[in-house]
Amino acid sequence: MPISTRALLIATAIGTMLQAAMVISGHRNQSIAKLFAVGGMSLSLVAGLIYAVLVSGATTASAVVGGVIAGGLCALIGIAISYSLKDVPASLLLLGTGSSAVTGAIGGWLGSLFG
């Protein structure tokens, strides 16, 4: 089950940019901050989807694993930024990363359906 480094870097970079934009916007706007949980997991799903689409023809398992990694990493970075801004507690680093890794896996699985 090979993982495409190129696709992983692209998906993680896009997901991280989106996560960073969300947490920085949420730092300034409380209505955005209220959507951190659902927004962050949705962006991780998108990162997983991007990974799977970039590696068209990959097995479902490798698309899911790539989605887990891309979704989890971009969430971890986004949550770390939010934590450094004192907008979320440290406990969210583990909980948020884990739940976002799951949605990244779902994105990878969905993306594998289009490959």
trRosetta pair geometry for C-beta under 8 A, 3 or more apart (Angstrom, degrees):
i j d omega theta_ij theta_ji phi_ij phi_ji
1 59 6.4 -89 -120 57 86 132
1 61 5.3 -78 -119 110 134 114
1 62 4.5 -174 -168 -77 86 91
1 65 6.4 89 148 13 130 150
2 62 6.4 11 66 -127 45 143
3 8 6.0 38 160 -50 107 135
3 62 6.2 -167 -86 -161 58 97
3 65 6.3 -100 -87 108 111 115
3 66 5.4 158 -140 -82 94 92
3 69 7.2 43 -152 17 147 154
4 7 3.8 49 96 20 123 111
4 8 6.1 167 90 -16 63 86
4 51 7.7 164 60 -167 106 84
4 54 6.9 -151 92 114 146 105
4 55 4.6 -176 2 -90 142 122
4 58 7.3 -105 -18 -79 115 139
4 66 6.9 12 38 -107 82 143
5 8 5.6 -59 -145 39 29 114
5 9 6.2 30 157 -20 66 105
6 9 6.0 -56 -150 34 27 108
6 10 6.5 21 155 -14 63 108
6 54 7.5 -143 109 155 88 130
7 10 5.8 -57 -146 39 31 109
7 11 6.0 26 159 -15 68 111
7 50 7.9 177 -174 130 86 76
7 51 5.2 101 148 -149 105 64
7 54 3.7 163 -128 103 106 127
7 55 4.7 -67 -36 -45 172 97
7 66 6.5 2 107 -165 116 145
8 11 6.0 -56 -139 41 26 106
8 12 5.9 22 162 -15 63 113
8 51 6.2 37 -94 -125 51 115
8 66 5.8 -122 -87 -147 90 96
8 69 6.1 -15 -142 101 117 129
8 70 5.9 -146 -145 -70 65 97
9 12 6.0 -60 -141 42 24 107
9 13 6.0 25 159 -21 63 111
10 13 5.9 -58 -146 36 26 110
10 14 6.4 20 159 -14 63 107
10 50 6.9 -131 116 146 95 119
10 51 7.9 154 75 -95 87 60
10 54 6.1 144 71 -100 135 164
11 14 6.1 -57 -147 39 28 107
11 15 6.1 26 156 -15 64 112
11 47 4.9 107 166 -172 91 73
11 48 7.2 88 178 -80 138 18
11 50 4.2 162 -116 94 90 107
11 51 3.8 -26 -51 -64 168 80
11 54 6.5 -135 -50 10 104 138
11 66 7.2 86 43 158 157 103
11 70 4.0 -22 115 -139 118 149
11 74 8.0 -106 135 -35 71 131
12 15 5.7 -58 -143 43 29 112
12 16 6.0 31 157 -23 66 109
12 47 6.5 64 -92 -163 37 126
12 69 7.4 -54 -74 128 118 84
12 70 4.7 -129 -68 -134 73 74
12 73 4.9 -11 -136 87 119 131
12 74 5.4 -168 -153 -56 60 94
13 16 5.7 -54 -143 36 27 111
13 17 6.4 28 157 -19 63 104
14 17 5.9 -53 -149 34 30 110
14 18 6.5 26 154 -14 64 108
14 46 7.7 -106 120 126 112 105
14 47 6.5 170 81 -108 91 79
14 50 5.8 -125 63 -180 143 178
14 74 7.9 -37 81 -102 51 148
15 18 5.8 -59 -149 40 31 109
15 19 6.1 30 154 -19 67 108
15 43 5.8 129 -150 152 78 92
15 44 6.4 67 -156 -106 131 45
15 46 6.6 162 -100 86 88 90
15 47 3.0 7 -72 -84 137 127
15 50 7.3 -157 -46 34 95 136
15 70 5.9 130 1 163 149 90
15 71 6.8 -137 -146 -104 160 41
15 73 7.6 100 86 81 131 82
15 74 3.1 -83 119 -78 112 172
15 75 7.7 -47 156 -37 121 61
16 19 5.6 -52 -141 38 31 111
16 20 6.1 32 158 -20 65 107
16 73 7.3 -47 -67 123 107 88
16 74 4.4 -129 -63 -129 62 86
16 77 4.9 1 -130 77 106 146
16 78 6.8 -161 -139 -50 55 87
17 20 5.8 -54 -145 37 28 111
17 21 6.4 30 155 -20 62 106
18 21 5.7 -53 -147 35 30 112
18 22 6.4 31 154 -19 63 106
18 43 4.7 -172 114 -146 124 125
18 46 7.0 -13 61 78 170 139
18 47 7.9 -154 42 -59 128 97
18 74 7.4 28 55 173 91 136
19 22 5.7 -57 -152 36 31 112
19 23 6.4 18 158 -11 67 107
19 40 6.3 58 -127 -129 96 81
19 43 5.4 164 -71 114 76 151
19 44 7.9 48 -75 -59 119 76
19 74 5.1 160 -12 159 138 91
19 75 6.3 -165 -113 -99 149 38
19 77 6.5 113 87 83 140 89
19 78 2.8 -93 160 -76 122 136
19 79 7.9 -52 177 -26 129 57
19 81 7.6 137 127 32 96 129
20 23 6.2 -58 -142 41 30 101
20 24 6.0 25 161 -15 66 111
20 77 7.3 -40 -62 126 95 104
20 78 6.0 -128 -59 -107 49 79
20 81 5.7 84 -119 -1 77 172
21 24 6.1 -59 -141 41 25 107
21 25 6.1 24 159 -16 63 112
22 25 5.9 -61 -147 41 25 108
22 26 6.0 23 156 -18 64 113
22 32 6.8 -163 -164 172 68 114
22 35 7.9 -103 -165 96 115 99
22 36 7.2 137 144 -117 115 63
22 39 5.3 173 -154 139 145 132
22 40 6.8 -174 101 -77 151 70
22 43 6.6 -128 -15 -38 147 152
22 78 6.8 18 61 -155 107 131
23 26 5.4 -53 -139 42 33 113
23 27 6.4 47 154 -33 63 97
23 36 7.1 59 -99 -122 77 106
23 78 5.3 160 -22 -173 131 85
23 79 7.7 -175 -86 -87 147 27
23 81 5.1 127 91 95 147 112
23 82 4.1 -110 -149 -71 132 95
23 85 7.0 161 155 23 105 142
23 87 6.9 169 -165 60 93 149
24 27 5.6 -41 -151 20 32 117
24 28 7.2 14 154 -3 58 104
24 81 7.2 -48 -56 149 81 133
24 85 7.9 170 -104 -64 54 157
25 28 6.2 -71 -161 45 34 100
25 29 5.7 -26 163 31 74 115
25 32 4.9 -73 121 140 99 170
26 29 6.3 -78 -119 64 30 74
26 30 7.8 65 -165 -115 66 20
26 32 4.1 -131 -91 110 69 99
26 33 3.7 123 -175 -79 99 65
26 35 7.4 -139 -100 56 121 79
26 36 5.8 84 -148 -74 168 97
26 82 7.3 -3 78 -116 126 112
26 87 6.7 107 115 -178 105 157
27 33 7.2 108 -66 -79 26 114
27 82 7.4 -159 -67 -125 98 69
27 85 4.9 -68 -110 167 132 153
27 87 5.6 -108 -101 -61 78 141
28 32 7.9 23 66 43 68 131
29 32 4.4 62 89 11 106 110
29 33 6.8 175 93 -14 54 86
30 33 5.2 -52 -143 36 40 117
30 34 6.5 50 155 -29 67 97
31 34 5.9 -42 -154 22 33 116
31 35 7.6 23 149 -10 56 105
32 35 5.9 -67 -164 38 40 107
32 36 7.9 76 140 -58 64 71
32 39 7.7 12 -173 -29 74 168
33 36 5.8 -4 -166 -37 48 109
33 87 6.3 -124 -134 -169 122 125
35 38 5.7 -67 -164 58 73 97
35 39 4.4 73 136 -28 96 118
36 39 5.9 -64 -129 47 17 108
36 40 5.6 18 172 -21 62 115
36 82 7.0 94 -140 -129 137 159
36 87 7.8 165 -81 135 153 120
36 88 7.0 -167 153 -74 163 127
37 40 6.2 -57 -141 34 17 106
37 41 6.6 7 162 -8 57 110
37 96 7.5 -121 -118 -115 69 97
38 41 6.1 -58 -145 41 29 106
38 42 6.1 32 156 -22 64 110
39 42 5.7 -58 -146 37 28 112
39 43 6.3 27 157 -18 65 106
40 43 5.8 -54 -148 35 30 109
40 44 6.5 30 152 -18 63 105
40 75 5.7 91 171 -127 106 96
40 78 6.1 180 -129 105 107 143
40 79 7.2 64 -148 -64 151 90
40 96 6.3 -11 119 -168 152 113
40 100 5.9 -67 140 -89 95 125
41 44 5.5 -53 -150 36 36 113
41 45 6.5 43 149 -23 65 100
41 75 7.6 31 -89 -103 47 134
41 99 5.9 -53 -97 130 118 101
41 100 5.3 -137 -106 -100 61 70
41 103 4.3 116 -176 -9 88 161
42 45 5.4 -48 -152 31 35 116
42 46 6.6 38 148 -19 64 101
42 103 7.2 -77 -76 166 24 149
43 46 5.4 -47 -151 33 38 115
43 47 6.6 43 148 -22 65 99
43 74 6.8 -119 129 121 105 130
43 75 7.6 147 84 -81 100 80
43 78 7.5 88 87 -46 143 166
43 100 8.0 -15 72 -143 79 117
44 47 5.4 -45 -148 32 38 115
44 48 6.6 39 152 -17 64 101
44 70 7.7 152 -158 112 69 73
44 71 3.4 78 -179 -158 95 92
44 72 7.1 71 -147 -52 128 32
44 74 6.1 178 -101 70 74 107
44 75 4.9 -6 -77 -50 127 115
44 100 3.7 157 -46 -171 166 92
44 101 7.2 -80 178 -62 142 24
44 103 4.8 95 89 83 109 107
44 104 4.4 -75 164 -59 95 89
44 107 7.1 -164 127 -4 58 139
45 48 5.7 -54 -153 37 33 111
45 49 6.3 35 149 -20 65 107
45 71 6.7 48 -61 -114 29 129
45 103 4.3 -69 -63 159 88 100
45 104 6.5 -131 -86 -83 33 36
45 106 5.8 -31 -123 80 99 102
45 107 3.9 155 -171 -60 54 113
45 110 7.8 33 -176 25 97 136
46 49 5.5 -54 -146 37 33 115
46 50 6.3 37 153 -22 66 103
46 107 6.3 -109 -32 -127 10 147
47 50 5.7 -50 -148 33 31 113
47 51 6.6 36 152 -22 62 102
47 67 7.3 134 104 -146 75 63
47 70 4.2 -161 149 138 107 106
47 71 4.9 162 74 -82 115 59
47 74 5.0 -175 -77 15 162 147
47 104 5.7 -31 79 -121 101 101
47 107 6.6 98 66 91 51 161
48 51 5.7 -50 -151 31 33 114
48 52 6.5 27 155 -14 65 106
48 63 8.0 87 177 162 85 77
48 64 7.9 16 -164 -135 120 39
48 66 7.3 134 -141 105 67 73
48 67 2.7 52 -145 -148 104 100
48 68 7.3 59 -107 -37 117 31
48 70 5.7 165 -80 71 51 112
48 71 4.6 -10 -47 -45 102 117
48 103 7.1 -168 4 125 138 57
48 104 3.7 152 -57 -170 117 57
48 105 6.3 -104 -132 -32 152 12
48 106 6.7 99 89 65 156 50
48 107 2.7 123 76 75 106 110
48 108 4.1 -85 -178 -36 101 74
48 109 7.8 2 150 11 127 61
48 110 7.7 87 111 39 107 94
48 111 6.6 -162 133 -2 70 127
49 52 6.0 -58 -149 38 30 107
49 53 6.2 27 156 -17 66 109
49 67 7.3 60 -38 -115 36 115
49 107 3.9 -89 -36 -173 74 99
49 108 7.2 -126 -69 -65 34 32
49 110 5.8 -28 -102 81 97 109
49 111 4.4 158 -146 -61 51 112
50 53 5.9 -59 -145 39 29 108
50 54 6.2 29 157 -21 65 109
50 70 7.2 -141 67 156 98 157
50 107 7.7 -1 10 156 61 128
50 111 7.4 -92 7 -99 14 149
51 54 5.9 -64 -153 36 26 110
51 55 6.6 -5 161 7 65 110
51 63 6.9 150 111 -153 96 65
51 66 4.1 -171 157 135 137 114
51 67 5.5 -167 57 -77 132 59
51 69 7.9 124 -110 64 163 91
51 70 4.6 -168 -49 -8 134 154
51 104 8.0 45 14 -176 135 97
51 107 7.5 90 34 115 97 107
51 108 5.9 -26 77 -101 116 92
51 111 6.8 140 72 69 64 166
52 55 6.3 -72 -146 51 29 91
52 58 6.9 -128 -143 55 64 122
52 63 3.9 55 -115 -156 101 113
52 66 6.7 156 -67 78 63 122
52 67 6.2 -3 -40 -60 105 109
52 107 6.9 -172 4 134 121 71
52 108 4.6 146 -54 -147 117 54
52 109 7.5 -118 -83 -1 158 11
52 110 7.2 150 58 76 157 56
52 111 2.4 130 78 100 128 127
52 112 5.0 -92 -159 -50 129 63
52 114 7.5 104 121 48 109 97
52 115 6.3 -113 163 -39 87 124
53 56 6.5 3 -170 -64 41 87
53 111 4.9 -101 -40 -155 71 113
53 114 6.2 -8 -102 84 87 128
53 115 7.0 -160 -115 -73 39 89
55 58 4.1 24 131 -28 111 133
55 62 7.1 -99 126 119 149 114
55 63 6.6 -166 76 -94 116 81
55 66 6.7 124 16 0 145 173
55 115 7.2 -14 99 -116 59 145
56 114 7.6 -74 -115 110 97 78
56 115 4.0 -178 -143 -139 62 89
57 115 5.5 -136 -30 166 31 110
58 62 4.6 -106 172 83 115 119
58 63 5.1 140 94 -56 118 87
58 66 7.6 19 129 1 165 140
58 112 6.8 -90 80 -114 87 96
58 115 6.3 -47 34 169 70 168
59 62 4.8 89 57 10 87 98
59 63 6.9 -151 93 -5 44 87
59 112 7.6 -4 137 -142 29 133
60 63 5.7 -59 -149 38 32 112
60 64 6.2 32 154 -20 67 107
60 109 6.4 38 -166 -128 96 71
60 112 4.5 122 -113 146 65 160
61 64 5.8 -56 -149 36 29 110
61 65 6.4 26 155 -16 65 106
62 65 5.6 -50 -142 39 35 110
62 66 6.1 37 156 -18 66 106
63 66 5.8 -54 -146 40 29 111
63 67 6.2 32 152 -21 62 108
63 108 4.3 163 145 175 73 91
63 109 6.6 136 106 -81 111 31
63 111 5.7 -157 -172 82 126 100
63 112 3.8 171 55 -67 163 111
63 115 7.0 -153 -81 -4 144 148
64 67 5.5 -55 -148 36 30 114
64 68 6.5 37 151 -24 64 100
64 105 4.9 34 -166 -156 84 83
64 108 4.4 154 -101 101 31 127
64 109 5.2 33 -89 -63 96 82
64 112 7.2 -39 -41 -21 75 140
65 68 5.6 -46 -150 29 33 114
65 69 6.6 28 154 -14 64 104
65 105 7.9 25 -74 -115 23 89
65 108 7.3 -165 34 163 30 167
66 69 5.8 -57 -149 38 33 108
66 70 6.0 24 158 -12 69 110
66 108 5.6 149 70 -120 79 131
67 70 5.9 -55 -135 44 29 104
67 71 5.6 23 167 -13 66 116
67 104 4.3 170 159 151 74 74
67 105 4.9 137 98 -101 114 26
67 106 7.2 -152 148 44 146 32
67 107 4.9 175 -147 74 125 84
67 108 2.3 -127 -22 -33 132 113
67 109 6.9 -87 23 -12 161 61
67 111 7.1 166 -76 26 123 124
68 71 6.3 -63 -139 45 18 105
68 72 5.8 13 164 -14 60 118
68 101 4.9 37 -160 -175 74 91
68 102 7.8 22 -116 -79 84 26
68 104 5.3 137 -102 95 22 113
68 105 4.6 27 -70 -71 83 92
68 108 6.9 -52 -19 0 62 147
69 72 6.1 -62 -140 41 21 107
69 73 6.0 17 165 -16 62 113
69 101 7.9 37 -67 -135 20 96
69 104 7.4 -145 45 137 30 145
70 73 6.2 -59 -141 38 23 106
70 74 6.3 13 166 -11 62 110
70 104 5.6 177 75 -159 74 128
70 108 7.7 136 37 -67 115 108
71 74 6.5 -60 -143 39 23 102
71 75 6.3 20 159 -15 61 114
71 100 5.2 -163 157 151 92 79
71 101 5.5 143 95 -117 102 33
71 102 7.8 -111 114 48 144 27
71 103 5.9 -168 -168 83 146 72
71 104 1.6 -143 6 -70 143 126
71 105 6.9 -102 34 -19 145 52
71 107 6.3 144 -69 32 128 127
71 108 7.8 -109 -17 -27 120 101
72 75 5.9 -64 -149 40 27 110
72 76 6.1 30 156 -24 66 107
72 97 5.4 59 -159 -178 81 85
72 98 7.6 26 -121 -92 105 25
72 100 5.9 141 -100 96 44 92
72 101 3.4 23 -75 -88 107 97
72 104 5.9 -104 -24 21 65 152
73 76 5.6 -52 -145 33 30 113
73 77 6.5 26 158 -14 64 105
74 77 5.9 -54 -150 38 33 109
74 78 6.2 33 153 -18 66 109
74 100 7.6 -126 75 154 79 136
74 104 8.0 143 35 -90 104 130
75 78 5.6 -58 -144 41 32 111
75 79 5.9 28 159 -17 69 108
75 96 5.8 -158 166 140 115 91
75 97 5.2 160 103 -113 112 55
75 100 3.3 113 -64 93 163 165
75 101 7.2 -116 37 -45 138 63
75 104 7.7 -122 -14 -41 120 122
76 79 6.0 -56 -142 40 25 107
76 80 6.2 29 155 -22 62 108
76 93 6.9 54 -140 -162 74 79
76 97 4.5 40 -78 -109 84 121
76 100 7.9 -157 -35 68 61 136
77 80 5.6 -53 -147 34 29 114
77 81 6.6 32 152 -20 63 101
78 81 5.7 -52 -154 32 32 111
78 82 6.4 29 150 -15 65 107
79 82 5.4 -54 -146 40 36 113
79 83 6.1 40 152 -22 68 104
79 88 6.4 -76 -156 76 81 149
79 92 5.6 -153 -157 122 124 100
79 93 5.4 161 123 -105 129 55
79 96 4.7 145 -90 88 145 142
79 97 6.4 -106 23 -55 148 84
80 83 5.6 -49 -143 36 31 113
80 84 6.3 32 154 -20 63 104
80 93 6.7 59 -76 -114 71 107
81 84 5.8 -56 -150 36 30 110
81 85 6.6 23 151 -12 63 108
82 85 5.7 -60 -150 41 32 108
82 87 4.7 -82 -173 65 83 114
82 88 4.7 36 128 10 115 116
82 92 7.7 -56 93 98 125 141
83 86 7.4 35 179 -80 37 29
83 87 7.4 -100 -78 49 23 69
83 88 5.5 -66 -79 70 66 89
83 89 7.5 -5 -118 131 95 12
83 90 6.1 80 -143 -94 133 56
83 92 7.0 -174 -74 64 105 107
83 93 6.4 -5 -48 -62 151 102
88 92 4.5 -55 159 37 123 155
88 96 7.6 16 165 -32 155 151
89 92 5.6 118 68 -10 68 97
90 93 5.8 -25 -175 -1 56 115
91 94 6.5 -56 -171 38 50 100
91 95 6.1 28 146 -2 79 118
92 95 5.6 -66 -131 56 40 102
92 96 4.5 33 173 -17 81 120
93 96 6.7 -38 -109 43 10 103
93 97 6.1 9 167 -16 49 118
94 97 6.1 -62 -142 38 20 107
94 98 6.2 18 161 -18 60 112
95 98 6.0 -60 -149 36 25 110
95 99 6.4 13 161 -9 63 109
96 99 6.1 -58 -142 42 29 103
96 100 6.0 24 160 -15 65 113
97 100 5.8 -62 -144 43 26 109
97 101 6.2 34 154 -27 64 104
98 101 5.7 -51 -149 28 29 113
98 102 6.9 30 152 -18 61 101
99 102 5.6 -48 -156 30 38 115
99 103 6.8 31 150 -12 66 102
100 103 5.6 -51 -145 40 40 106
100 104 6.2 48 150 -24 66 102
101 104 5.4 -49 -148 34 32 118
101 105 6.6 40 149 -24 62 100
102 105 5.6 -49 -155 29 33 114
102 106 6.8 34 147 -18 63 101
103 106 5.3 -46 -150 34 41 116
103 107 6.5 47 149 -20 65 100
104 107 5.5 -51 -151 35 34 114
104 108 6.4 38 149 -20 65 102
105 108 5.5 -51 -149 35 33 114
105 109 6.4 35 151 -19 65 104
106 109 5.6 -52 -148 36 32 113
106 110 6.3 32 153 -17 65 105
107 110 5.7 -53 -145 39 31 109
107 111 6.1 32 155 -19 65 108
108 111 5.6 -56 -145 39 29 113
108 112 6.4 34 154 -26 63 103
109 112 5.7 -52 -152 27 31 113
109 113 7.3 38 148 -26 60 97
110 113 5.8 -48 -165 19 39 116
110 114 7.6 26 146 -10 64 101
111 114 5.9 -60 -161 36 43 107
111 115 6.7 50 145 -34 71 103
112 115 5.4 -45 -147 20 42 120
